[in-house]
Amino acid sequence: MCGIVGALAQRDVSSILIEGLKRLEYRGYDSAGLALINDKGLERFRSLGKVQGLEDKIPSSQSGKLGIAHTRWATHGAPSERNAHPHISKSRIAVVHNGIIENYKELRESLTLKGYEFDSETDTEVVAHLVDSLYDGDLLQAVRKATAELEGAYALAIIAVDRTDQLVACRKGSPLVLGIGFEENFVASDVSALLPVTSRFMYLEEGDFALLDNKSYQIFDAQGEKKELPINVSELTSDSVNKGTFRHFMLKEIYEQSRAISDCLESRITRNDVLDAIFGHESDKIFDQVENIQIIACGTSYHAGYVAKYWIEDLLSIPCQVEVASEFRYRKVVVPKNTLFVTLSQSGETADTLAALRNIAGKNYCGSLSICNVPESSLVRESDLVLMTRAGPEIGVASTKAFTTQLVALMLFVLTLGKKKGMDREIISAIVEELNELPGRVEALMKLDQRIETIAEDFIDKNDALFLGRGEHYPIAMEGALKLKEISYIHAEAYPAGELKHGPLALVDADMPVVVVMPNDDLLEKLHSNMQEVKARGGKLYVFAHQGVALSENSDDIVIGMECTCKWTTAILSTIPLQLLSYHVAVQRGTDVDQPRNLAKSVTVE
């Protein structure tokens, strides 16, 4: 969940580390810190809050050719300067860490008995002291021995004051990438941190160690054997993670959805058909066996999977279960024969989702499929089949384009599997036609932006909100509620509209806005009835109504008309106005839209 970056170069690396942290701030922003090795020895700077606070503390004259840096999302120990990374042992070992050391209490007790004093409440400080206790001049071997005693997940970057030419990095359960430059090398949690200095990357695999100097690198596996990894040339540029003319990353990413959907569809569909083998050549063998589908995800990705459940069971008549990974991985699961295991993740490094995937070995699954946005992620590498969403970098913590491209990718999955299972060709053709039109329809919905901004004023002083939907639009309502709560801090909940009278109706009054997603489908009249239940209790309705939905004129209701005439992609379109609503409410309430409190983009810890 934290962000780490390290650098060795023939030049000062201070600005490289600070810029890298700014680009990783979406991973955590409780505190930030930096350590440099220079003529003065090991120097450390730390600050509570965002990276800008750290940058302000570093003297302009400060320099060093070797350094590590960190932006924190707090787990063990409250956000504070003393808990900020890097952690140092005896002024000679400095460590930055992403992950959780589960046995840190036992290690802390053991190290205390050896005379080590602890300055923080974090689990990471034990790593610094442990490495120091084992260090005899060979940094790599000290780190190898130390990590053998660690339980949990970690990505580590470690430097020693007497080795001005070395940086050791390693990973287990948390992502780490190497950036390869010309007589300079780097390490980071994400390629975005290093795009200003290189486009060449290596992705460390589980259990790998890396020994870097400014001219070379060596990679070792968990057993200590040298290994080679391919160098990947990224197509991203440093501008890919800039806001451009937009006020926030979130708004930029909302507006990028038309392009992102086009990219997701490119070379995968024709005018009226989905192309074969978009899931790879092994997919035929696996798809032929599928009799049941298990979807596992977290957060927004879970909502995407929930929408897909309706599609799968409606269009394919195949049973589908959807579950949050943090629950699934800890219960005894009865696996029906020939079940396909599907994971959804923007980052591909979500700890609970990865753990769930790793736990299916030896069980009754016919294969695994990952739908993901990051090609080099652990989830992608460890799944049998993969479909990339191609959303591009998503920096805002509240997911937008990653969600809509997941839905598009899931529909491509339904169509591909449907062709294997005898799905009606006319329906396939009709859905593909809607997919081809989808980018334009998303673009058209952006015309609602100004109107929704005005409506958002009604939510500024609210403490609660209720979102209602039916069928596949119930998880869309769930996603709308999640967006509102995570960036505006308004308590928001979603319910199937038919459940109103089973409890939630007790909360409805004139001070609680009720947001309704209202497509023109078979459940329209039922939804009308549910809305009347709200109105009868004095509730204020905000209705996002698709074209063809007839509503009586009533000044008390706020109706946002959506020019949607499609049948199969309505759920995808319905999420766009809800994203805009949550964005404008957050802006008007003055919250930090891109970096909401207590949250981080990539949840790589339990």
N, C-alpha and C positions, 0 to 999 in steps of 0.2 A: 504494500500500500504506500510505502514511502518511496521517494525518488533518490537514487544515488548516481553520482557522476565522478569520474576520476580522469586525470590527464597527466601524461609525461611528454615533454616537448623540449625543443631547443629555444623556446620562447617563454615568456611569462604566461602562465595558464590561469591566472586569477579571473580574468574576464571570461575565459572559456567556461570555467566552472560556474560562475554566476549566471551566464546566459543559459547554460545547461539546466541549472536549477529552475530558472524562470520557465523553461519549456517543460519541466517535469512537475511544476507546481500543482497541476491537476491531480497528482497522486497523493498530495498531502501538503498542508500549509499551516500546521500548528507551530512549527519552528523551523529554523534553517541554520546551517553551520558549514564551515569550511576550514580545512587544515592544509597548510603549505609547508614544505620543507625547503629551506633556503639557507643562506649564510648565517642566519640567526638561529638556526635549528628548526624545531617543530613549532609552528605558530598556529594558533586556533582562534577563530572568530565565530561567535554564536549569537543568535537573536531569537526572541520570541516573536511569533507571527510570520508574516510572509517574507519572501526572499528580499523584497525591497529594503526591509529593515536591516537585514544582514549586509546588503550592499552599502547602505549608508554608514555602517560601522567600520568598514574596511578602508584604511588610509589609501589615498591615491598612489602613494609611493610604494605600497605593498606589492611584492612580486615573488615568484617562485616558479620553478620549472617542473615541479612535481606536486600534485595535490589531489585531495578528495573532498567531496562536498555532499550535502544531504538536505532534503526537505522532508519534514516529518508529518506523518499521520499517527497520532499518539495511540499506543496500545498499553504498554506497561509504563506507568508514570504519567502524571498530568503534563499538559503542555507547559513548559517552562524553559528558561535558558539552561539550567543545569541538566535537564533531561535531553537537551538538543544534542544531536550528533554533530561532528565526530566525537567519539569517546576515546580517551587517551589513557595509556598506562605508563607510568613512570617517565613521562615526557619523551618516550622513544617509540611507542607503537600507537598508531591512530587507525580507527576503524569506523566505517559507515556500513549500515545494515538495513536491509529490507526483509521483513519476515518476523517470525516469533521463535524464540528459543524456549522450548517448553520445560526444560530441566534447569533453567537459570537459577532457581532457588538453591538446588543442591550444589551447583557449581559455585555460586556466590559464597555459600557456607565454607566450601573446601578452600577457595581462594583467600577468604578472610583468615582462615587458620594459617595460611602461608604468609600472612602479613600484608596482603593487598587491602587498600582502603577504597571504599566505593563512594563516589560523589553524587551518584544519580540513583533514581528508582527504576531505571530501565533494565530490560533483559540483555541489551546489547553490551553494556559495560563489561559483563563477564567475558565476552569474546576478546576484548582488548587485553584484559588481565591474563586470560588463559594463553593467548598467543605470546604475551610477554614472558610468562612463566616457562615457556617452551623454546624461546628464541635464543639461539647461540650464534647468530650471524647468517643463518640460512632461513630467510623469511618464508619461502615456499614450504619447507619442511615443517616449520613451526605452525603454519596455517593448516597444513594437512593433519598434523597430530591434534591440533585444537579442534578442528571440525569433526574428527572421529569421536569426540566426546560430546558433541552437540546433538540434541534431539529437537526436532522441529523443522521449520523452513527458514531458508536464508539465501540472500544474495549479499556477498561481502566484497568490499574493496578495502585493502589494508596496505599501509605504508610504514616504514621504519626509518627513524631519523638518520641512522648510519648507512642506509642504502638509498642514496639520492638518485639511483638509476633504476629502481625497481618499484613495481606495483603488483600485488598479488590479488587476484579476483577469483571467486568461486560461487557456485550456485547449487542449491538443492531446494526445489519447490518454489522458488521465486525467480523471475526472469532476469537475464543479464545479457547484454550485447556488447561486443567489442567493436570499436571504431578504428579502422586502419588508415593512417595517414602517411605522409611522406616524412620520414624520420620523426614521427610523433604518433603516439597511440593513445586510445581512450577507452573508457568503460562507462556504461550507463544502464539504467533500467529500461530505456526505450530509445529507439533510433532518433526520435524527435529532438532529444537533448543534444545530439551531435551533428545534426544536419548542417549547421553553419561551418563545420570544420572538416567534414568528410561525407562521402556518399558510399563508402565501402564498409561493409559490416560483416561480422561473424556472430552467430547466435550460439552461445554456450549451451550445451546439452546437460541434462540432469547429471549431477555429480562431477561435472568438469571443473578443473582448475586452470587458470591462466597466469602465466608469468610474463609481465610486460616490461620492456624498457622503451626508450624513445626511438629505437631503431629496429626492434624485432619483437616477436612474441612467440611463446611456446604454449601449447595446449596439452593438458594431461587428463586422462580419464580418472574415474574414482579409484582405480587400482594403481594409479601412478604411472601408467604407460602413456608415452607420447602419442598424440593422435593429430590428424589433420581435419580441419573443418572447411567447408567451402566459403569463399568470400562472395557475399551478395551485394550487388550494386543497387542501391535504392533509387526508385524513380521519384521519390519525394524531394522537394526542395525546402530550403529554410522558410520560404514564403508560405509553404503549405500549412504551417501552424501559426500564421499571423492572422489577426482579426481583420486586416484590410480596412475598409471604410466603416465597418460595423462597430457598434458600441460594445457589443459582447460577442464572445465566441458562440454562445448559444443561438443568438439571433442569426449569425452568419451560417451556422449549421442547419438551422431551420430553412433558410433560404437556399441552401445547397442541396436540398433533398431532391429536387427535380433532376439535377445533374447526377446525383448519387444513384438514384433509381435507374437512370439511363445507363450508367456504367455497370450496374448490377445485371441489367438485361442484355448488355452488348454481347454479341456472338453466342447467345444462349437461346434466342427465339428467332423465328422467322415471322412473316406476316400473320400466320395462322397456326404455328406449331412450335413446340419446344424441341430443341435440337437434342440428338442422342448423345450419350456419353459425357454430358456436362459434369457428372459426378465421378468421372474417371472410368477406365476400362473394367475395373473390378466391380463396378456397381451392378452390372447385369446379374452376376452370380449372386450377390447379396440380395438385391431387390426381388429376385425370383422367389426367395425364401420367405419374405416378410409376411407375417400373419398378424402381427401386433406391433405397436410403436410406443416406446417410452421416451418422453421428452423431459430433459433435465436442464434447469437454468436457474438464474437468480435475478431479482429485481425486474428491470424493464424487459430483459430477455425472457423471463418467465411469462410476462404478459404476451409477448409475441408467440411463445409456444402455446399458450392458452387459446389464442385466436386460431392457430393452426389445428388444434384439436377439433374445432367445429368443421373446418375444411376437410380434414382427413376422414372424419366419420361420416360427413354428409356426402362427399364426392367419391370416396373410396370404399366406404362400408368396412373399414378396418378399425378395430378398437385402438384407442389412443389414450394414454395416461400422461398427465403433465404434473410435475412435482418440483418444488424448490429443492435445490441440491443439498442445502444444509440439513434438510429433514431426510431426504432419500438416503443419503450416505450412512445414516446412523440407525436405520431400521432394517429388519429382516425382510427382504423383498422376495415375493413369490413371482418368478419370471415365467410367463407363458411361453410356450414353444415358439421358436422363430420370431423372437422379438428384436426389432431394430432399436438400438440405443442412440438417441439423438441429443446432442448437446448444443446449446446456443450461448454465445458469448461475444461481446464486442472485442475484448482484449485477448481472449484465449488463454488468460492466466488466472482467471477467477478460481481461488483456492478450493472452494467447496465443489464447484463443477468439475475441476480437474480430479479431485479426490474421488468423486463419484465415478468418473470414467475409469480411473485406475482400479476401482473395486469390482469391476464387472468381469474381470478375467476368471475363466472357469465356470461361469454361469451360462444360462441357457439363451444367450444372445446370438443372433446370426451375424451381427456386425455392428459397427459404430459409425455414426455420421456426425461431423462437426460443421456447423454453420457459424462462421467467424469473420471478423474484419481484419485480423492481423495474420498475414501468411506464415510468418516464422514462429508463431506462438506454440506453446507446449500442447495446447488442445489440438491444434492442426497436425502437429507432428505425430501425435499419439493416436489419432483416429484412423479407422480404415478408409473412410470416405470423407471428402471435404468439399464444401462449396463456399467460396469467399464472397462476402457481401459487397466488397469494393466501395465502401462508404467513404474511404479516405480518413485522414486523421480527425478524430473527434476529441476536442479539448474540453469543452464544457462538461461539467460533471453530470448534469442532467442530459441523458441520452435522447437524441432526436433522430438524426439521419441514420444512426446505427439501428434504431428500432424499425423504421420504415423499410430499410433495405433488408433487415432480417425477415420481415413479413413477405417481401417480394421473393426472397430466396426460398422461404418456406412454401410459397405458392409454386415456385419452379419445382421444388421437391414433390409436391402433390401431383403436379402434372406429369413429371417424369415417372413416378411410381404408378400413376394412373394409366399411362400407356402400357405398362407391363401387366396391369391388372384388368385391362379391358374397359377402361373408362370411355364413356360416350365421346366419339371424336368431335361431334358438333359442340359439345360442352367445352372440350379442350380448345377448340378453335375460338369459341366465344371468349374464354378466359384470356387466351393469348392476345386477342384483339384488344381487350381491356388493358392488359399489361402494356401493350404498345402505346396506348393512349394515356397511360398513367402519368408520365412525366409532365405532359401538357396540362393535365387536370390538376396536378399538384401546383404547378406554376400559377394557374388561374386562381387557386384558393388564396394565394398571397395577396390578392386584392382585398381580402377581408381584414388585413392587418390593422388598418386605421380604425375600422369599426370596432374591432375587438379591443384595441387600445382604449377606446372610449368606455366600453363596457367594463373594462378592468377597474375603473375608478370605483365601481360599486363594491369591490372586494377589499378595498384598502384597510378598512377598520373591522373586518370580519375575523372571527376566531375559528370558525368551522365552516365546512362546505360538504355537500353531499353530491355524489355523481351517480347517475343511473344509466343503465343500459340493459338490453336484452340480447340473448343469443351471442353471436361473435362480437357484438358491441359492448357486452359486459366487460370483457378484459380491456377493451379500449377505454371504457369508463375508469377501470382500475388504473390504467396508465395515466389518464388525465388527472386523477386524484394524486397519484404519486408525484407527477410533475409539480403540481401546485404545492404540495406539502414540502418537497425537498428544496425548493428554491425560494418560496415566499414565507415558509414556516407557518402557514395556515393549516390547522388540522383538517384533513380531507379524507373522506372514505368513499369507497364505491360499493354499490350493492346491485345485484340483479333487481330490476325494477319490481318484479313480482314479489320480492321479499320485503317490500316496504312495510306491509301490515304485520309482519312478523317481528317487529321490534324497532327498526329505524324511524318509523313514522313518529314515534314518541319525541324525537329530537327536532322535528320540523316546526319552525315558527317563522315569524317575519324577519328574523335576524339571521337566518341560515339560508344562503343561496343554494339552490338545487339545480345542478347542471345536468341536462338530459341530452344524450346522443340519440338522434331520432332519424334512422334511415327509413326509406319507403319500402318496407318489406312485409312479410306475412305477419309479423308481430306488431304492426303499427297500431291497430286498434287496442291491443292489450296495453301498449305503452301510453296511449291516450288516457285510458282508464287510470293508470298509475299517476299520471300527471294531475288528473282531477282530484285524486286523493291528497296530493300535495297542496293544491289550491284550496281545498276545503279546510285545510288546517292553517291557512294564512301564509303558506310558503311562497317564496319568490322564485320563479322558474327562469332559467337561462337555457333556451332550447337551440341546439345546433341541428337544424332541420334540412334534410336532403330535398332535392327538387321533387315536386309532386306531393309533398306532405301538406295537407290542408289544415291550417290552424285558425280558429276563430279569432277575430280581432279583439284584443284585450290589452289595454295599456299597462296592466300589471305584469305581463309576460314580456321578456326580452327574447326575440326570435332572431337568430342569425341564419339566414338562408344560404345554403350551400348548393351550388349548381352541379350536383352529382346525379347522374342518370344511370350509372353503372350498377351491376348486380353483384359481381364477384369481388370487386376490389373496394367496396365501400368502407370496409374497416380500415384499410390503409389511409384512405382520404379523410376519414373522420378524425384521425389523430392530429392532423395538421392544425386545425383551429384550437384544439385543446392545448397544444404546445404554445401557440401564440398567446392564449389567455394566461397561462401560468407565467410566461415570460413578462408580459406587461404588468401583471399584478405584482410580481417580484420587483420590477424596476420602480414602480410607483410606491411600493412599501420601503424602498431603499435598501434591500438586502443585496448580498453579494451573489449575483446571478451565476457566474461561472464557477465560483468556489464557495458553495454554501457551507455553513458551519457544520462541523463534525463529520463531513463526508469526504470521500475521495473517489476518483474515477475508476481506478482498477483495484478491486478488492482481492489482494493476493494473500491475505491472512484470514484465518477463521474468525 
